[in-house]
């Protein structure tokens, strides 16, 4: 079925307290999506972020970002007063997230709300803690211990807790019992609010596309609590880490630093950890986009300690065995395979065997020739087309920076005869919508016609990423109407609106 949607991270929503969250503005955005005839809202990973603020480097693959908890809801419950929030600074620019200000203010009000909630005696909260004990117990302790060590990585903790000696774990669980409850409270409220928002979206005919990074962060509860699942030595230090080899975009490659999986152990255990992870994702989302899908076929392994990614080897991943186990355990779930980058024949075969749609990015189509697989005339139906992703510039920012040769090809291919940026943006959106790809997803910045100032992320850089936020009232009724007309024109309207 042909359909379309918008990519907008939760953090990029407008809201009152410094970052997008599950507030009334999120519900208003869902309303606009419905008015625009859209079927999907795609978001980025929603885990708690650490250094660099990247949603792809989270303290837990199971936990939710406490910044997304709606403070207005906590005020309505009587756990906070309006002035508790108003006296604190959450940043002073409504178009950008100030993560430092958030770190110093958000947890203050969350802690006050937790203390006032007396949540420990709440039967529903107790049930939540019990049902999620397999990950929540370790996550809560990990965060409490991390805070006690001035937030340094668990690899630098004292050896007895770093290596999880049973008597030490018992001691710390007792010592930090109340603090652990604070982190459990955050996760309880995150899920309670998110499920309510998701249900509202689903009732409006909007399905949620979530995003799962293939790797977990090295500094995470996942790596600390499950060292046997990763390529660690006897002292629980990584022997190799993840990244990408050198290419046209990065002369020394990309050194991500994530721990690599010990796939033999995962296979011996029937991929139980991965199945739990995927099952948790399908409770949060309707469709799951799996990042860096090619690494399931073969992954790039960089010896630990290297400063760049130039030295590394390609190693075999689990292949189809993981997805066979997933389909047996979870049934046929909807997945988008992020199959971008250099694709070998074996990667292409794996994507085809799973039956999952791959990704097409318009911006990748104009640096080559007419045989390029990212040009619309080469698409297959079983694919998802994007004008760009969170790792790309906006479509206008990209177009303005094209080389003379690429821009000439682009103008010829798309029949662009205008310099009006608002008309140019619709040309690219039209190309995506008119293609045979079953699904078209457009980043919100491209709908708004914004330039490079609204870029979400520039890979391999630190400092200005993950900060952009949409202005309040930017997604107007008029703009939704224009998008709705194009959605109708190219047969992508939701069934209930046809």
N, C-alpha and C positions, 0 to 999 in steps of 0.2 A: 504494500500500500504506500502510495506517495505521501510524504508528509514533510514538515519543516519545523524549525524551532530556533531558539536564540541561546547563545552561549553567554552567560553572565555569572561570574563567581558570586557567592553569597556576600563576600567581603566588599564587593563593588556596588552593592545596593546603597541608596541613600538611607540615612537613619540619624537619630538624634545624638548618639554617643560614640562618634569617632570611627565606626566601621559598620558595614552592612551586617544585618543580623536577622533573626526570625521575628522581626517587628511588623507593624502595620504596613510599612513600605514594601515588605516582601509580598504580602497579600495583594497590595495594589499592583505590584508588578505582575503577579499571576493574572489579575483581572485584565491588564493590558494585553498580556499574551493571548488570552481568550478572545478579546476584542479584535486582535490582529489575525485570528484564525490559526494560531500556531498549535502544534501538537506536543512540543517538547520544550523543557527548560533544562539546558545542560549547565552543570556547575563543575567546579574544580574540587579536588579532594578536600574533605572537611575536617581533617585531623588537627590536633593542637600543634602549632608550629614553634620552631626554635630559632636558632641563629640563622639569619638571612631571611626569615619569615616565609620561606617557601612551603606551600602546601604539599610539596613532593618530598619534604624532609620533616616527618612528623615524629613526635615523641611516642606515638602508638598508632598502629594501623587500624585498631579497633575503636579508639576513643574519638570523641568529637571536640571541636574547637570551642572552648568556653567563651571566647570573644563573641560567638554567635548567639549566645543566650540573650533574649530580649529583656532588658532591664525594666521596661514599662510593665511587663507581666509580673515581675518580682514586686514592683510598687503596688500593682493592683492586688496582689496577694497579701499585702500588709507587711512584707518582709523588709521592704525599703521605704524610705520617704523620698519625695522628689528632690528635696534639698541634699540628700546623701549623694546624689548624682551630680547635681548642679554645682556643687562646690569644688568638684574635681575637674581637671583638664583632660580631655580626650583627644586633643589636637585642635587646631584652629582653622584648618582648610577642609571644607566639606567635599573637595574633589580628590583628596588624597588621604590615605591612612597613615597616621603617625604612630607607628608600632611602639616606639619608646614611651610615649605618653600613655598609650593603652596599657602597657605592661605595668606601669606604676599606678594606674587608676582603676582599671577594670577589676583586678583581683581584690582590691580594697572593698568595693561594693559587693562583689560576689561573696566575700568572706562575711560581711555584715549580714547579707541576706541568709547565708547558711546558718549563722549563729541565731538569727531571729526565727528561722523556720522550725527549729527543734525537729529536724527531719528524721533523726534516728529512730523515733518512735512511730513513724508513719508506715503502716502495713504495706502500702504500695511501693514505697521506697525500699523496704526490706525485701520485698519480692523481686524488685529490679536487681538489687545487689546479688541475691541468690541466683537468679537466672543468668547473670553475666559474670559469675565468679571466675570462670575459666580465664578471662583476660583482665577483668576489673580489679581483682585482688592484687595482681602483680603491678598493674598500672598505678593504682593508688599508692602502693608502697614505694614504687620507683619514683614517683613525683615527690613524695614526702621526703624520702632519703636525699634525692637530688637537691631539694631546697635546703636541707640541713648542711649540705656540702657546698653551699654557695653556687648551686646550679652547674657545677662542673660535670663533664661526661662521666658516665658510670665506669669507663675504663680507667679513670683516675681515682676512683673511690678506694677506701681501705680494703685490703685483700679479702677480709672475712665476709664483707657484704658484697663486694664485687663478684666474688666466686660463689655467693649464695650458700654459705655454710648453714646447715639446718638450724643450729642453735642460735646463730646470728640473725637469721630471718625471723625466728621466733621472738628474739629480743626486740628487734626493730618493729615488728608488728604490734607488740605490746606498747612500746615507747611512742609510736606514732599513730595509735588507733584513732584518735580524734582527728588528726590531720588527714589521715586516709579517708575518713568520712567526708571531709571537705571536698576532696577530689571525686568521690563517689556522688556527692550532691551535684557537682557540676555536670557529670555525665548523665545523671537522672534528668536534670532540667533540660539539657541539650536534647536528649531523645524525646522527652515529653513535648517540647515545643516544636521540634522538627517533624515528628509524626503528625502533629496537628496541622502544620503547614502543608505537608505532603498530601494529607487527606483532602485538604481544601483544593489543592492543585488538581488532584485526580478527579475530584467532583466537577471541576471546571473543564475537564477533558485534557488537562496538561499532564504529561508524564515526565518524570524526572530522569535525566541521564546523569549518573554519577561517574566518578573517575577514580580508578584505583592504580596507584603507582606499582610497577612490578616489584620494586625493591622497598625494603624498610630502611629507615635511617640507622646509622651505626649507633648513635646516641638515642636509643629508644628502649622502651620497656620490652619490646618484642625480642631484640637482640640480647638484652640482659637476662631475660627469663628463659630463653630457649637457645642457648649457645650451640647445642648439638645440631641445630638446623642450619647452621651457617659454617662457612669455611674459616673456622677459628683454630688456633693451635691449642696446646694443652693448658696454656695460661690464659685462655679466652681472649686472645688478641687475633685480629684478622690476618690471614695469610695472603689474601688477595681481595681486591675491591673492584667495584663496578665503574664503568665509564664507556667512552666511545673512542675509537682510534682517530688519528688525524684525518681531516677531510677539507673540502673547500671552505668550510665555515670556521674551522679551528685548526690552525697549523700544528699545534701540539696535542690535539685531541681534547676530549672533555673528561676530566677526572672528577667523577661524582663522589667517590669515597664510600658508597653504600656497601655493606657486607654482602658477599655472594652466597647463594644458597648451597648447602650440601645436598644436592639433588638425590644422591644415593640414599641418604637417610629419609628424605621425604618419600621416596618411592617405597622403601621398606615399610614405612608407616601408613602406606596407602594414601599419601598426600593429605592426611587428616588436618594438619594445620592450615593448608591452603584451602581445603574445603570449608573449614570453619570461617576463614577470612572471607571467602566468596559468599557463603551463606549470610554472613553479617552484612555484606554489601547489598545483597538482594532484599534484605529487610529495609534498608535505607533508601534504595533507589529502585526504579522500574527497569532501567537498562543500565548496564555497566560498561564503560569504556576502559579497556585494559591498556595502560601505557606501556610503550616499548615492547610490543608483542613479539618482535623478532627474537628477543632473548629466550623465549621458550624453545626456539629451535637451536640457536647458538648464541652464547653470550660472550662479551669481551671481558677478559680477566687480566687485571693489572696487578703486578706484585705489590703487596703492601709496602708503604714507605716511599714509593715513587712520587715525585713532585709534579709530573705531567703524565699524560696517557699515551705517550709515544711507544713505550715498550709494553706489549701485552700479547695475549694469545686468544684465539677463538676456541671456546670449549662447548661441547654438546649440552643442550638443555634437556628438559624432560620430554619434549615433543608432545605428541598427541595423547600420551598416557595420562597426563594431568586432566585433559579435557574429557577423556573417556570416563575417568573417575568422577569428574564433576557432573557429567550428564547422567551417570548412574545414580549419584547421590541426590542431586538437586533437580534433575529433569532438564528439559530444554529451555534454558534461560536466554534472555536477550543480551548479547554482548556485542560491542564494537571493538574490533581489533585495530589498535594504533600500529599500523604496519608501514610507517613512514621510514625514510632513510634508505640505505643500500639494501636491496632485497635480493637474496640469493634464490635459486630455484627451489631449494628445500624450504625456505621461509614461505614462499608463494604456495607450495604444496600444502604446508601446514595450515595456512589461513583457509585455503580451499577445503581441506578436509574437515575443519571445524564447522564450516558453513557460515561463519561469522562475516558480516560486512567489513571491508577494510575502509581506509580513509583516503579521500582525495582532497588536496589543498590547491585552490586556484593559483595562489601566489607561486607555487612551484612549477607552474606550467609554462612560464614565459622566458626561461633562461636556457631553453633548449631548442627543439624543433617540433614539427607537427607530430612526430612519433611519441612525444612525451606522454606518459600515462596520466599526467595531471591535467591535461587539456580536456575539456568536456566531451569532445567528440570521441575520446578513447575510453570513456567510463563504461562500467557495467552497471546493471540495475542494482546488484547486491553491494552497494557501497554508500558511504556517507560523505557528502561533499561539504567543504568549508571554504569560505573566502580566505580565512586564515585561522590559526589556533592561538592559544595563549602565549606560545613561544614566538609568534610572528609579530611584525609591525602591523598596525591597522592597514586596511586596504588602501586608504589614501596616503598614509605615510610611506607605504611600500611603493605605490605608483609614482609618487613624486621623486623617489630616489632611484628609479630604474635607470639602467644605462641607456644611452641613445638607441642602441641596437635593439635591446629588449623592449623599450617603449614603442619603437616603430612596429615591431612584431605584435605587441599587445594592441596597439591602435588598429592595426590591420585586422587582427583576429576578431576583436570585439566591436569593430566599426565605431571607434570612439572619435567623434568629430567636435568635441566640446572641451573647454577648460573649466567648466563649472564643476566644482568638486562634488556637489550634491547630485548632479546628473551622472558623474563618473561612478560614484558609489552604487547607484541603482543599476548601472550597466553590469557591474560584477555580481551584484545580488541576483539580477535577472539571469545571468549566465548559469549561476548555481541552481536556481529554481527551474530553469528550462532544461537542465541536463536530465539524462535518464536515471541518475542515481535515485534510489528510493527515498533517501532522506537528505535534506539540505539544512545545515546548521550555520547561522550567521552570528558572529560576535556582536554584542550590543554596540560596541564602538563603531562598527561598520554600518549598522542601522542608523546610528546618530550622525554618521559622516564626520568622524573625528580624525585628527592627524596623529602623529607620533607621540604627542603629549599624553595620549590615552593608551599607550602600549602597556600591556600587563607585565611582560617579562622579556628580558634579553638574556638568553642562555649564557652561562659562564661569566656572568657579571654579578656584582653585589652592590646594594645601596639604593637603587630606585625601582626595584621590582615589587610586584604584588600590591601596589599602592593605589592604583587608579580607582576612583569611585564615580558613579554616575550622578549628575546633578539631579536634585529633586525637580520633578515636573519635566525632565528632559524627554521622556518617552511619552509624547503627547498623544491625545486622541486622534489628531490629524495624521501623525506619523503611523500610528497603529492602523488607521484606515488605509493609508497608502500601501502598507505591507500586506494588509488583508486582500486588497485588490490584486496584488501580484500573486499572492498565494492561491487565490481563486483561478487566476488566469492560467497558472501552470499546474492545476489539478492537485494542489497540495493541502487543500482545506481538510480540517477534521471532519469526520463522517457526520457528526451531529449537526454541523453547520451547512452541509451541502443541501 
